[in-house]
Amino acid sequence: MSQHLEIEFNQIINGCRKKNRESQHALYRLYYPYAMSIAIRYVNSESEAISITNDSFLKVFKHIQKYDQSLPFKPWFRRILVNTAISSIKSQKKYRMEVDMNEAQEIAAREDVLSRIGYKELIAMVQSLSMAYRTVFNMYVIDGFKHKEIAAELGITEATSKSNLTRARAKLRELVINEMSE
């Protein structure tokens, strides 16, 4: 971030700490697209993603005093977004682990396949996964959680986390291969 933008961003954060609505609105406008890109990966609809995004911003504004301005904002905000998404999934009681140990299949996909598939198609494929597979896939592959952290956060075993990740990857490979054959 350039020094000018960093100063402006720090002013926005300081304004948010003082509960200044203009600063809160500026932060919201600045990070809304980023927040939606995270939230939409975890849920089935845009309206659910908007709800998670808005809930996350409310948490940011409520807990902005805990943010350490010497550290980057995005990772702190991403953690809030992911935790809010997971809480939303749990509270809606939609979250069911779908584990069938005999189901996993490895399907080999050509290396150049992903370069032929657009971002929206790829997101749609991830969203077509079951809630259990999608959540573990997002947390591990996209957000960088370890299986131990995923297990603790979702109330599952590490083995279940690993199993769901394997199945999610296999299903995505299958979807990619089907997309390429069309």
C-alpha positions as CSV (number, residue, x, y, z in Angstrom):
1,M,0.0,0.0,0.0
2,S,1.4,3.4,-0.9
3,Q,2.2,5.8,2.0
4,H,-0.7,8.1,1.0
5,L,-3.2,5.3,0.9
6,E,-1.8,3.9,4.2
7,I,-2.3,7.3,5.9
8,E,-5.9,7.5,4.5
9,F,-6.6,3.9,5.6
10,N,-5.3,4.6,9.1
11,Q,-7.6,7.7,9.2
12,I,-10.6,5.5,8.3
13,I,-9.7,2.9,11.0
14,N,-9.2,5.7,13.6
15,G,-12.6,7.1,12.5
16,C,-14.2,3.7,12.9
17,R,-12.7,3.4,16.4
18,K,-14.5,6.7,17.2
19,K,-17.7,5.2,15.8
20,N,-17.7,7.8,13.0
21,R,-20.4,6.7,10.5
22,E,-18.6,8.2,7.5
23,S,-15.4,6.2,8.4
24,Q,-17.5,3.1,8.8
25,H,-19.2,3.7,5.5
26,A,-15.8,4.3,3.8
27,L,-14.4,1.0,5.2
28,Y,-17.6,-0.8,4.1
29,R,-17.3,0.5,0.6
30,L,-13.6,-0.3,0.4
31,Y,-13.9,-3.9,1.6
32,Y,-17.4,-4.9,0.5
33,P,-16.3,-6.6,-2.8
34,Y,-13.5,-8.5,-0.9
35,A,-16.0,-9.6,1.8
36,M,-18.5,-10.8,-0.7
37,S,-15.8,-12.8,-2.5
38,I,-15.1,-14.7,0.7
39,A,-18.7,-15.1,1.9
40,I,-20.1,-16.4,-1.4
41,R,-17.7,-19.3,-1.3
42,Y,-19.3,-20.6,1.9
43,V,-23.0,-20.3,1.2
44,N,-25.6,-21.2,-1.5
45,S,-27.0,-17.8,-2.3
46,E,-26.1,-14.2,-2.8
47,S,-28.6,-13.2,-0.1
48,E,-26.8,-15.4,2.5
49,A,-23.5,-14.0,1.4
50,I,-24.8,-10.5,1.9
51,S,-26.0,-11.4,5.4
52,I,-22.6,-12.9,6.3
53,T,-20.8,-9.8,4.9
54,N,-23.0,-7.4,6.8
55,D,-22.7,-9.4,10.0
56,S,-19.0,-9.4,9.6
57,F,-18.8,-5.7,9.2
58,L,-20.9,-5.3,12.3
59,K,-18.4,-7.4,14.2
60,V,-15.5,-5.4,12.7
61,F,-17.1,-2.1,13.9
62,K,-17.9,-3.6,17.3
63,H,-14.4,-5.0,17.8
64,I,-12.3,-2.5,15.9
65,Q,-10.4,-1.7,19.1
66,K,-8.9,-5.2,19.0
67,Y,-7.4,-4.6,15.6
68,D,-3.6,-4.0,15.7
69,Q,-2.9,-1.3,13.1
70,S,0.7,-2.4,12.8
71,L,-0.6,-5.6,11.1
72,P,-2.4,-5.9,7.7
73,F,-6.2,-5.5,7.9
74,K,-7.2,-8.1,5.4
75,P,-6.1,-11.2,7.3
76,W,-7.8,-9.9,10.4
77,F,-11.0,-9.2,8.5
78,R,-10.8,-12.5,6.6
79,R,-10.7,-14.4,9.9
80,I,-13.9,-12.6,11.0
81,L,-15.6,-13.3,7.7
82,V,-14.7,-17.0,7.8
83,N,-15.7,-17.4,11.4
84,T,-19.0,-15.6,10.7
85,A,-19.7,-17.8,7.7
86,I,-19.0,-20.9,9.8
87,S,-21.3,-19.7,12.6
88,S,-24.0,-19.0,10.1
89,I,-23.8,-22.5,8.7
90,K,-23.9,-24.0,12.1
91,S,-26.8,-21.8,13.3
92,Q,-28.9,-22.7,10.2
93,K,-28.5,-26.4,11.1
94,K,-27.7,-27.0,7.4
95,Y,-24.4,-28.4,8.3
96,R,-24.2,-32.1,8.0
97,M,-21.0,-34.1,7.5
98,E,-21.4,-36.4,4.6
99,V,-18.8,-39.1,5.0
100,D,-18.8,-42.4,3.2
101,M,-15.3,-44.0,3.4
102,N,-16.0,-46.1,0.3
103,E,-17.0,-43.2,-1.9
104,A,-13.6,-41.5,-2.6
105,Q,-12.3,-41.8,-6.2
106,E,-9.2,-40.1,-7.6
107,I,-9.9,-38.7,-11.1
108,A,-6.9,-37.4,-12.9
109,A,-7.3,-34.1,-14.7
110,R,-5.0,-32.5,-17.3
111,E,-2.9,-29.6,-16.0
112,D,-4.2,-27.1,-18.4
113,V,-7.9,-27.7,-17.6
114,L,-8.3,-24.9,-15.0
115,S,-6.9,-22.3,-17.4
116,R,-9.9,-23.0,-19.7
117,I,-12.5,-22.6,-17.0
118,G,-13.7,-19.2,-16.0
119,Y,-13.7,-17.9,-12.4
120,K,-17.6,-17.9,-12.3
121,E,-17.7,-21.5,-13.5
122,L,-15.1,-22.6,-10.9
123,I,-17.0,-20.8,-8.1
124,A,-20.2,-22.5,-9.3
125,M,-18.5,-25.9,-9.1
126,V,-17.3,-25.2,-5.6
127,Q,-20.8,-24.1,-4.6
128,S,-22.2,-27.3,-6.0
129,L,-20.3,-29.3,-3.4
130,S,-22.2,-30.4,-0.3
131,M,-22.0,-28.0,2.6
132,A,-19.6,-30.2,4.4
133,Y,-17.2,-30.7,1.5
134,R,-17.4,-27.0,0.5
135,T,-16.7,-25.7,3.9
136,V,-13.6,-27.9,4.5
137,F,-12.4,-27.2,1.0
138,N,-12.7,-23.4,1.4
139,M,-11.1,-23.4,4.9
140,Y,-8.1,-25.6,3.8
141,V,-7.4,-24.7,0.2
142,I,-8.6,-21.1,0.0
143,D,-8.2,-19.7,3.6
144,G,-5.2,-21.7,4.7
145,F,-6.5,-23.4,7.8
146,K,-4.8,-26.6,9.0
147,H,-6.9,-29.8,9.5
148,K,-6.5,-29.5,13.3
149,E,-8.0,-25.9,13.1
150,I,-10.8,-27.0,10.8
151,A,-11.7,-29.9,13.1
152,A,-11.8,-27.7,16.2
153,E,-13.8,-25.0,14.4
154,L,-16.4,-27.4,12.9
155,G,-16.5,-29.9,15.8
156,I,-15.3,-32.8,13.6
157,T,-12.2,-35.1,13.7
158,E,-9.1,-34.3,11.8
159,A,-9.7,-37.6,9.9
160,T,-13.1,-36.3,8.8
161,S,-11.6,-33.0,7.7
162,K,-9.0,-34.8,5.6
163,S,-11.6,-37.2,4.2
164,N,-14.0,-34.4,3.3
165,L,-11.1,-32.5,1.6
166,T,-10.2,-35.6,-0.5
167,R,-13.8,-36.1,-1.5
168,A,-14.2,-32.4,-2.4
169,R,-11.1,-32.5,-4.6
170,A,-12.3,-35.7,-6.3
171,K,-15.7,-34.2,-6.9
172,L,-14.2,-31.0,-8.3
173,R,-11.9,-33.0,-10.6
174,E,-15.0,-34.9,-11.8
175,L,-16.9,-31.6,-12.4
176,V,-13.9,-30.1,-14.2
177,I,-13.5,-33.1,-16.5
178,N,-17.3,-33.1,-17.3
179,E,-17.1,-29.4,-18.1
180,M,-14.1,-30.0,-20.4
181,S,-15.8,-32.8,-22.2
182,E,-18.9,-30.7,-23.1
